Amino acid sequence: MRMKDLLGMQVLDIDAKDIGKVSDVDFNEESGEINKIAVSLQKNILSHDEVLIHFENIKSIGDYVLLRINIDKDDKV
């Protein structure tokens, strides 16, 4: 998978709730390993927040990114 394939990918929390989309990827340039992803959380039509998810909190990446944790979009991030 290429890094550009991750951008815009849907992100689901441990309960399979849609929390947002991948907006950026931080990776190690030497090894190519992902350190963390930035997820844009859409709270409502005009309000967006962003949260950083460390790689150890990512369960799998396929058609979407599945997390090992819960993210509450209503909380201030």
C-alpha positions in Angstrom: 0.0 0.0 0.0 1.3 3.5 -0.9 1.0 6.4 1.6 -1.2 8.3 -0.8 -3.7 5.4 -0.7 -4.2 6.1 3.0 -5.1 9.8 2.6 -8.9 10.2 2.6 -9.4 6.6 3.9 -12.3 6.2 6.4 -11.3 5.5 10.0 -13.4 3.3 12.3 -13.0 3.0 16.1 -13.0 -0.2 18.0 -16.8 -0.2 18.0 -16.8 0.2 14.1 -18.1 3.8 14.4 -17.0 6.1 11.6 -14.9 8.8 13.2 -13.4 10.6 10.2 -10.8 10.3 7.4 -7.1 10.1 7.3 -5.8 13.6 6.6 -2.0 13.1 7.0 0.5 10.3 7.6 3.7 10.6 9.7 6.2 7.9 8.8 9.9 7.0 9.2 11.6 7.9 5.9 14.3 5.3 6.3 12.2 2.3 7.2 8.9 3.4 5.6 7.1 2.4 8.8 4.0 4.5 9.9 4.5 6.4 13.2 1.1 7.9 13.4 -1.8 9.1 11.3 -3.8 12.4 11.6 -7.6 11.9 11.4 -9.9 14.7 10.5 -13.0 14.4 12.8 -16.1 16.1 11.3 -18.1 17.3 14.3 -20.7 19.1 12.1 -20.9 20.8 8.7 -18.7 23.7 9.6 -16.5 22.3 12.4 -13.5 20.0 12.0 -11.0 18.7 14.6 -8.0 16.6 14.1 -6.6 13.8 16.3 -3.3 12.0 16.0 -3.4 8.2 16.3 -0.2 6.3 17.1 0.5 3.2 15.0 0.1 0.9 18.0 -3.5 2.0 18.2 -4.2 0.8 14.7 -5.6 -2.7 14.5 -5.7 -3.1 10.7 -5.6 -1.2 7.4 -7.6 -2.5 4.5 -10.6 -0.9 2.8 -10.7 1.3 5.9 -8.5 1.9 9.0 -9.7 0.0 12.1 -8.5 1.3 15.5 -8.0 -0.5 18.8 -9.4 2.4 20.7 -12.6 4.5 21.0 -12.6 8.1 19.8 -15.5 10.3 20.9 -16.1 13.0 18.3 -18.0 15.1 20.7 -15.1 15.5 23.1 -12.6 18.4 22.5 -9.5 16.9 20.9 
